[in-house]
């Protein structure tokens, strides 16, 4: 089953959680453009999340969902909010959704956890997950160690539910590769930073457009909190201090509030410019609808080209 059939969307594409970026207007714009928009609850409290859900429903009549970072202190309250507000889809990260699964399933919510390892995927299937997002280390934001190419087929082999590929997907060639690995669809985030509708500061967008594929770095690997961002002054100082043995408290001064500085203030020196390795493929600002249509058109062209080559 393709992801669009599972979710009732036009395209087999989910938008990533994108904390502080995926507001109700952005999620609604993604859904209206044919993919599944997600409200990123990271950085919100339960009351704010409820407001965004209601606003999103006013802005689109298409399916949408909520991404909950389970390490959030308000996760339990948010879990109840999505039930009360009848949200159709919930994706999760940074923890186990097991405590909330019964309530979500009884409410008819489709639960799609994000994983970075096959073993966790199997465990979450046993809890009742409807699908799994297998996210490779190429992605922006919080990352694991396995690449998308290695992770997706291993997750596909480990579970009997649909698998969605994430990490390193920005054009039709990568979409085709995801399907070839056994995925039913994809989750994208970095390529949406370069959309007209994305609410990040213009400085952030320009940094994305100007970056090469080698211009990202993972901070926090040694500390156990790996995050992929664009290289800048903050990233370089963080990595230097991390390698020198700085503890988490010392390192936190670099990251505390840094995503908000990037998103809202456009601080490209000390803001956390979360982005994946596909930044090197992004060269212009486009409408969301065009991004999705070109992903699908590129997939179809590449599929046809491969079929011709094998004749």
C-alpha positions in Angstrom: 0.0 0.0 0.0 1.4 3.4 -1.0 1.5 6.0 1.8 -1.1 8.3 0.1 -3.7 5.5 0.2 -2.9 4.9 3.9 -3.3 8.6 4.8 -5.8 9.9 2.3 -3.3 12.4 0.7 -2.6 13.1 -2.9 1.1 12.3 -2.7 3.0 9.6 -0.7 4.8 12.3 1.2 4.9 13.4 4.9 6.4 16.6 6.1 8.9 16.2 9.0 8.2 17.5 12.5 10.3 20.6 12.2 10.0 22.1 15.7 9.5 25.9 15.8 8.9 25.8 12.1 5.9 23.5 11.5 3.2 25.8 12.8 -0.5 25.4 12.0 -0.3 27.7 8.8 2.7 25.7 7.5 1.2 22.3 8.2 -2.0 23.4 6.6 -0.2 24.7 3.6 1.7 21.3 3.2 -1.6 19.4 3.5 -3.4 21.7 1.0 -0.5 21.2 -1.4 -1.1 17.4 -1.4 1.2 15.9 1.2 0.6 15.3 4.9 1.3 18.4 7.0 2.4 18.0 10.6 2.2 20.5 13.4 5.6 20.2 15.2 4.8 20.2 18.9 8.4 20.5 19.9 8.8 23.9 21.6 5.0 24.1 22.4 3.0 23.4 25.5 -0.3 21.5 25.5 -2.4 24.7 25.3 -0.5 26.1 22.4 -0.7 22.8 20.6 -4.5 22.7 20.9 -4.6 26.2 19.4 -2.5 25.2 16.5 -4.6 22.1 15.8 -7.8 24.2 15.8 -6.2 26.8 13.5 -4.9 24.1 11.2 -8.4 22.6 10.8 -9.7 26.1 9.9 -7.1 26.5 7.3 -7.4 23.2 5.4 -9.9 20.5 4.9 -7.2 18.0 4.1 -5.7 15.4 6.5 -3.0 16.6 8.8 -1.2 15.4 11.9 0.9 16.2 14.9 4.5 15.4 15.7 5.2 14.9 19.4 8.7 14.8 20.8 8.2 12.4 23.7 11.0 13.9 25.8 8.9 17.1 26.0 7.8 17.5 29.7 4.3 18.2 28.4 4.2 15.0 26.3 1.5 13.3 28.4 -0.8 16.4 28.2 -0.1 16.6 24.4 -1.1 13.0 24.1 -4.4 13.7 25.6 -4.9 16.9 23.5 -4.6 15.0 20.2 -7.3 12.6 21.4 -9.6 15.3 22.5 -9.1 17.2 19.2 -9.5 14.1 17.1 -6.2 14.5 15.2 -6.1 11.8 12.5 -2.3 11.1 12.6 0.5 11.3 15.2 4.2 10.9 14.6 6.5 10.5 17.5 10.2 10.8 18.3 12.7 10.9 21.2 11.1 8.2 23.3 8.5 5.4 23.3 4.8 6.1 22.6 3.8 2.9 24.5 2.1 4.7 27.4 -0.2 6.5 25.0 -0.9 3.9 22.4 -4.1 2.5 23.9 -5.8 5.9 24.1 -4.6 6.8 20.6 -5.8 3.6 19.0 -9.2 3.8 20.7 -9.5 7.3 19.3 -8.8 6.0 15.8 -5.5 7.9 15.5 -2.9 6.5 13.1 0.4 6.3 15.1 3.7 6.5 13.1 6.8 6.6 15.3 10.1 7.8 13.8 13.0 5.4 14.4 16.8 5.2 13.7 17.2 1.5 14.3 15.5 -1.7 13.2 15.1 -3.2 16.7 13.1 -0.2 17.9 10.9 -0.5 14.9 10.0 -4.1 15.8 9.2 -3.1 19.4 6.9 -0.3 18.3 5.1 -2.6 15.8 4.3 -4.8 18.8 2.9 -1.8 20.6 0.5 -1.2 17.8 2.1 1.3 15.5 0.4 1.7 12.1 3.6 2.5 10.2 7.2 3.4 10.9 9.3 6.3 9.7 12.9 5.0 9.2 15.0 8.2 9.3 18.6 8.0 8.2 21.5 10.1 9.6 21.5 12.3 6.4 18.5 14.1 7.8 18.5 17.5 9.5 17.9 17.9 13.2 18.1 14.9 15.6 19.8 12.0 14.0 20.9 8.4 14.5 23.9 6.6 13.1 22.6 4.5 10.3 22.2 5.8 6.8 18.9 5.8 5.0 20.3 3.3 2.4 21.2 0.8 5.2 18.3 1.6 7.6 15.2 1.4 5.4 15.6 -2.2 4.1 16.5 -3.5 7.5 13.4 -1.9 9.0 11.3 -3.2 6.1 12.6 -6.7 6.8 12.0 -6.3 10.6 8.3 -5.3 10.5 5.1 -6.2 8.8 3.7 -2.7 8.7 4.3 0.1 6.1 7.7 1.8 6.3 8.3 5.5 5.3 11.8 6.5 4.3 13.3 9.7 5.6 16.7 11.4 5.4 18.4 12.5 2.2 15.3 12.9 0.0 14.9 16.0 -2.2 14.3 14.8 -5.8 12.7 12.1 -7.8 15.9 9.9 -7.9 15.9 9.7 -4.2 12.1 9.1 -4.1 12.6 6.2 -6.5 15.4 4.8 -4.4 13.2 4.9 -1.3 10.5 2.9 -3.1 13.2 0.4 -4.3 14.3 -0.1 -0.7 10.8 -1.1 0.2 9.3 2.1 1.6 5.7 3.0 0.9 6.4 6.7 0.8 8.8 9.4 2.2 9.1 12.0 4.9 10.9 15.2 3.8 12.0 18.3 5.7 15.1 20.0 4.5 13.8 20.5 1.0 10.7 22.3 2.5 12.9 24.9 4.1 13.3 26.3 0.6 9.6 26.7 0.1 7.7 30.0 -0.2 5.4 29.0 2.6 8.1 28.0 5.1 8.0 30.6 7.9 11.8 30.6 8.7 13.7 33.8 8.6 15.0 34.8 5.1 18.6 34.6 6.4 18.0 31.0 7.2 16.6 30.3 3.7 19.5 32.0 2.1 21.9 30.0 4.2 20.2 26.8 3.0 20.3 27.9 -0.6 24.0 28.8 -0.3 25.1 25.6 1.4 26.9 22.6 -0.2 26.2 19.0 0.7 29.4 19.0 2.8 28.3 22.1 4.8 26.5 20.2 7.6 27.9 18.9 10.8 26.6 16.8 13.6 26.9 18.4 17.0 26.3 16.5 20.3 27.6 13.1 19.1 30.0 12.7 22.0 27.3 14.0 24.5 24.7 11.5 23.1 22.4 14.2 21.7 23.4 14.3 18.0 21.8 17.0 15.8 22.7 17.8 12.2 23.0 21.5 11.4 24.7 23.8 9.0 28.2 24.7 9.9 28.5 28.2 11.4 30.4 29.8 14.4 28.2 28.2 17.0 28.6 24.7 15.4 32.4 25.1 15.2 32.7 26.3 18.8 30.4 23.6 20.0 32.4 20.8 18.3 35.7 22.2 19.5 34.5 22.3 23.1 32.8 18.9 22.8 36.1 17.3 21.6 37.9 19.1 24.5 35.7 17.3 27.0 33.2 19.9 27.9 30.2 18.6 29.9 26.5 18.9 28.9 26.0 22.0 31.1 28.9 23.8 29.4 27.7 22.8 25.9 24.1 23.8 26.6 25.1 27.5 26.5 25.6 27.1 22.8 22.4 25.4 22.0 19.9 26.9 24.5 17.4 28.8 22.4 19.6 28.5 19.3 16.9 27.0 17.0 14.6 29.9 17.8 17.4 32.4 17.1 17.8 30.8 13.7 14.1 30.5 12.8 12.8 33.8 14.1 15.8 36.2 14.3 17.8 34.9 11.3 21.0 34.5 13.4 23.1 32.5 11.0 26.2 32.8 13.2 25.0 31.4 16.5 21.5 30.0 15.5 21.0 26.3 15.1 20.3 26.0 11.3 19.0 22.5 11.3 19.3 21.0 7.8 20.2 17.7 6.2 22.8 16.8 3.6 20.5 17.4 0.7 21.0 21.2 1.1 23.5 20.9 -1.8 20.5 20.1 -4.1 18.5 23.2 -3.2 19.0 26.2 -5.4 15.7 28.2 -5.4 12.6 29.0 -3.4 9.6 27.2 -4.8 5.9 26.8 -3.8 5.2 23.7 -1.8 2.9 22.4 -4.5 5.7 22.7 -7.1 8.2 20.9 -4.8 5.8 17.9 -4.5 4.9 17.8 -8.1 8.5 17.9 -9.2 9.4 15.1 -6.8 6.7 13.0 -8.4 7.6 14.0 -11.9 11.3 13.3 -11.3 10.4 9.9 -9.9 8.3 9.0 -12.9 11.0 10.1 -15.4 13.6 8.1 -13.6 11.4 5.1 -13.3 10.7 5.2 -17.1 14.4 5.7 -17.8 15.4 2.7 -15.8 12.7 0.6 -17.5 14.1 1.6 -20.9 17.6 0.7 -19.8 16.6 -2.8 -18.8 14.8 -3.6 -22.1 
